[in-house]
């Protein structure tokens, strides 16, 4: 059941090479994660994608586990790591059903991946899974977009133009519609590829993203055995306000002495 929720929401990641091109240089989240690295033991990244953070942390000498549900993204991550002669353990697993042999003192999930957990049941399963894998007193760091209702209440239609990794020019058309009852934003994209000025092909994809409110998140974390150590409005540790772009949480598994 849970696997199907994720499988049906992965169209956006079909082209791992293009996804990597767009996102691989985004490292604003790395400094905060580095503040919490343990002295020993593996670090686990959930929804690691193409290894955007897993790989630079491994390059700094940390023992890294990368977990993702998308085989194509993991294969791209493996190729990049092998090219750098890095030893990283990669796991094709559902984050709500983690079955790693080693526990950890630090687990993190970035890139607003929390928004892929679309139902209350799946969110519960994620936190339970993370809790089981963490040592007592272990740290879980993650982010999600902060719901700005003024923005979400409007149907957002916009257009982007760029050069694709395949060399073609692309015109991309986006439509985003928010359902306040489910707290889910439905995003549709149409991508037109041009050779010179001639239309070559058209691709379409969609993705659904769940929003959670700050007080809702605090209750969720508390109910699943986590203490919120820090709550930020972005990865630069700004205070969380109504207009913050993100909610970034540093949480500790309860049970430490």
C-alpha positions as CSV (number, residue, x, y, z in Angstrom):
1,X,0.0,0.0,0.0
2,X,2.7,2.5,1.0
3,X,5.0,1.5,-1.8
4,X,2.2,2.3,-4.3
5,X,1.8,5.8,-2.9
6,X,5.4,6.5,-3.7
7,X,5.6,4.7,-7.0
8,X,2.6,6.7,-8.3
9,X,4.4,9.9,-7.4
10,X,7.8,9.5,-9.0
11,X,7.4,10.8,-12.5
12,X,9.4,13.9,-11.7
13,X,12.5,11.8,-11.2
14,X,12.4,9.7,-14.4
15,X,15.4,11.5,-15.8
16,X,18.1,11.1,-13.1
17,X,20.8,12.8,-15.2
18,X,18.7,16.0,-15.7
19,X,17.6,16.0,-12.1
20,X,21.2,15.8,-11.1
21,X,22.3,18.6,-13.4
22,X,19.6,20.9,-11.9
23,X,20.2,20.1,-8.2
24,X,23.8,18.8,-7.6
25,X,25.4,22.2,-6.8
26,X,22.7,23.0,-4.2
27,X,24.6,22.6,-0.9
28,X,23.0,25.2,1.4
29,X,21.9,22.4,3.8
30,X,25.3,20.8,4.2
31,X,26.7,23.1,6.9
32,X,23.9,22.5,9.3
33,X,24.1,18.8,8.9
34,X,27.9,18.9,9.4
35,X,27.3,20.5,12.8
36,X,25.6,17.3,14.0
37,X,27.9,14.6,12.6
38,X,28.8,12.0,15.3
39,X,32.4,11.1,16.2
40,X,31.8,7.5,15.0
41,X,29.4,5.2,13.2
42,X,27.5,5.5,10.0
43,X,25.4,8.5,8.9
44,X,22.1,7.6,7.1
45,X,20.6,9.8,4.4
46,X,17.0,9.1,3.6
47,X,15.6,9.9,0.1
48,X,19.3,10.5,-0.9
49,X,18.5,10.7,-4.6
50,X,21.6,11.0,-6.8
51,X,23.8,11.5,-3.8
52,X,23.8,15.3,-3.7
53,X,24.7,15.2,0.0
54,X,25.8,11.6,0.6
55,X,28.8,12.0,-1.7
56,X,30.3,15.2,-0.3
57,X,29.9,13.8,3.2
58,X,31.7,10.6,2.1
59,X,34.4,12.8,0.6
60,X,34.9,14.3,4.1
61,X,35.6,10.8,5.4
62,X,32.3,9.9,7.0
63,X,30.8,6.5,6.7
64,X,27.7,7.0,4.6
65,X,24.5,5.0,3.9
66,X,22.2,6.3,1.2
67,X,18.5,5.2,1.1
68,X,16.1,5.8,-1.7
69,X,13.0,4.2,-3.2
70,X,13.9,5.2,-6.8
71,X,16.2,2.8,-8.6
72,X,17.3,5.2,-11.3
73,X,18.3,7.9,-8.9
74,X,20.3,5.4,-6.8
75,X,22.1,4.0,-9.9
76,X,23.1,7.6,-10.8
77,X,24.4,8.1,-7.3
78,X,26.4,4.8,-7.5
79,X,27.9,5.9,-10.8
80,X,29.0,9.2,-9.4
81,X,30.4,7.7,-6.2
82,X,32.3,5.0,-8.1
83,X,33.8,7.8,-10.3
84,X,35.2,9.3,-7.2
85,X,36.4,6.0,-5.7
86,X,34.1,6.4,-2.7
87,X,32.8,3.5,-0.7
88,X,29.1,4.3,0.1
89,X,26.5,1.7,1.0
90,X,23.3,2.3,-1.1
91,X,19.9,0.8,-0.2
92,X,16.8,0.6,-2.4
93,X,14.2,0.8,0.4
94,X,11.0,2.5,1.4
95,X,11.9,4.9,4.1
96,X,8.7,3.9,6.0
97,X,10.0,0.3,6.2
98,X,13.7,0.7,6.9
99,X,15.5,-2.6,7.4
100,X,19.2,-1.6,7.8
101,X,21.4,-3.8,9.9
102,X,23.1,-0.9,11.7
103,X,21.6,1.8,13.9
104,X,22.8,5.3,13.7
105,X,23.4,8.4,15.7
106,X,22.5,10.7,12.8
107,X,19.9,10.4,10.1
108,X,18.8,13.2,7.8
109,X,16.4,13.9,4.9
110,X,16.7,17.0,2.8
111,X,15.2,18.5,-0.4
112,X,11.7,18.8,1.1
113,X,11.4,15.0,0.7
114,X,9.0,14.9,3.7
115,X,6.3,16.3,1.3
116,X,6.2,12.9,-0.5
117,X,4.6,11.4,2.6
118,X,1.0,12.2,1.5
119,X,-1.2,10.7,4.2
120,X,-1.3,10.7,8.0
121,X,-0.6,7.0,8.0
122,X,2.5,7.3,5.9
123,X,3.8,10.1,7.9
124,X,3.3,8.1,11.1
125,X,5.1,5.1,9.4
126,X,8.1,7.3,8.5
127,X,8.6,8.6,12.0
128,X,8.2,5.1,13.5
129,X,10.7,3.7,11.0
130,X,13.3,6.5,11.7
131,X,12.7,6.1,15.4
132,X,13.5,2.3,15.2
133,X,16.7,2.9,13.2
134,X,18.1,5.7,15.5
135,X,20.1,5.0,18.7
136,X,18.7,6.5,21.9
137,X,19.6,10.2,21.8
138,X,20.2,10.0,18.1
139,X,19.5,13.0,15.8
140,X,17.1,13.3,12.9
141,X,17.3,16.4,10.7
142,X,14.8,17.1,7.9
143,X,13.1,19.9,6.1
144,X,9.7,20.6,4.5
145,X,8.2,23.7,2.8
146,X,6.4,26.1,5.1
147,X,2.7,26.4,4.1
148,X,2.0,30.0,3.0
149,X,-1.8,30.1,2.5
150,X,-1.7,33.3,0.6
151,X,0.4,31.6,-2.1
152,X,-1.2,28.2,-1.9
153,X,-4.8,29.5,-2.2
154,X,-4.1,30.7,-5.8
155,X,-3.8,28.5,-8.8
156,X,-0.2,29.2,-9.9
157,X,0.6,29.0,-13.6
158,X,4.1,29.8,-14.8
159,X,6.6,29.2,-17.6
160,X,10.4,28.4,-17.6
161,X,12.9,28.2,-20.4
162,X,16.3,26.5,-20.2
163,X,18.8,24.3,-22.0
164,X,18.4,20.6,-21.2
165,X,21.3,18.2,-20.5
166,X,20.5,16.6,-23.9
167,X,21.4,19.9,-25.6
168,X,17.9,20.9,-26.6
169,X,16.1,24.1,-25.7
170,X,13.1,23.5,-23.4
171,X,10.0,25.5,-22.7
172,X,8.4,24.2,-19.5
173,X,4.8,25.1,-18.4
174,X,3.7,24.5,-14.8
175,X,0.3,24.5,-13.1
176,X,0.0,24.1,-9.3
177,X,-3.3,23.6,-7.5
178,X,-3.7,23.3,-3.7
179,X,-6.4,21.2,-2.0
180,X,-6.9,22.6,1.5
181,X,-8.8,19.5,2.7
182,X,-5.9,17.1,2.0
183,X,-3.2,19.8,2.4
184,X,-1.7,18.5,-0.9
185,X,-0.4,20.6,-3.8
186,X,-0.9,19.0,-7.2
187,X,1.8,20.1,-9.7
188,X,1.5,19.4,-13.4
189,X,4.3,20.1,-15.9
190,X,4.4,20.1,-19.7
191,X,7.9,20.1,-21.2
192,X,8.4,21.1,-24.9
193,X,11.8,20.2,-26.5
194,X,13.1,22.2,-29.5
195,X,15.8,21.5,-32.0
196,X,16.7,25.0,-33.2
197,X,13.1,26.4,-33.5
198,X,11.4,23.2,-34.4
199,X,9.3,21.3,-31.8
200,X,10.9,17.9,-31.3
201,X,8.9,16.3,-28.6
202,X,6.6,16.9,-25.6
203,X,6.8,15.3,-22.1
204,X,4.4,15.6,-19.3
205,X,4.7,14.7,-15.6
206,X,3.0,15.4,-12.3
207,X,3.8,15.3,-8.6
208,X,1.8,15.7,-5.4
209,X,3.3,17.4,-2.3
210,X,1.8,17.4,1.2
211,X,2.1,20.4,3.4
212,X,2.2,20.3,7.2
213,X,1.8,23.2,9.6
214,X,4.3,24.0,12.4
215,X,2.1,23.0,15.3
216,X,1.0,19.9,13.5
217,X,4.6,18.9,13.0
218,X,5.6,19.5,16.6
219,X,2.7,17.3,17.8
220,X,3.7,14.6,15.2
221,X,7.3,14.5,16.4
222,X,6.4,14.5,20.1
223,X,3.9,11.6,19.6
224,X,6.5,9.5,17.8
225,X,9.2,9.9,20.5
226,X,11.2,12.9,19.3
227,X,12.2,16.1,21.1
228,X,12.5,19.2,18.9
229,X,15.9,20.7,19.6
230,X,15.8,23.3,16.9
231,X,13.1,24.6,14.6
232,X,14.3,26.9,11.8
233,X,12.8,28.8,8.9
234,X,15.6,27.8,6.5
235,X,18.9,25.9,6.4
236,X,20.8,29.1,7.4
237,X,19.1,28.8,10.8
238,X,16.8,31.8,10.5
239,X,13.9,32.0,12.9
240,X,10.7,30.3,11.7
241,X,8.0,32.8,10.8
242,X,4.8,32.8,8.9
243,X,6.7,33.9,5.8
244,X,9.7,31.5,6.1
245,X,10.2,29.4,3.0
246,X,10.9,26.2,4.9
247,X,10.6,24.4,8.2
248,X,13.9,22.8,9.2
249,X,13.8,20.5,12.2
250,X,16.7,19.1,14.4
251,X,15.1,16.4,16.5
252,X,16.4,14.0,19.1
253,X,15.1,10.5,19.8
254,X,13.9,10.4,23.4
255,X,15.4,7.9,25.7
256,X,18.8,9.5,26.1
257,X,20.1,9.8,29.7
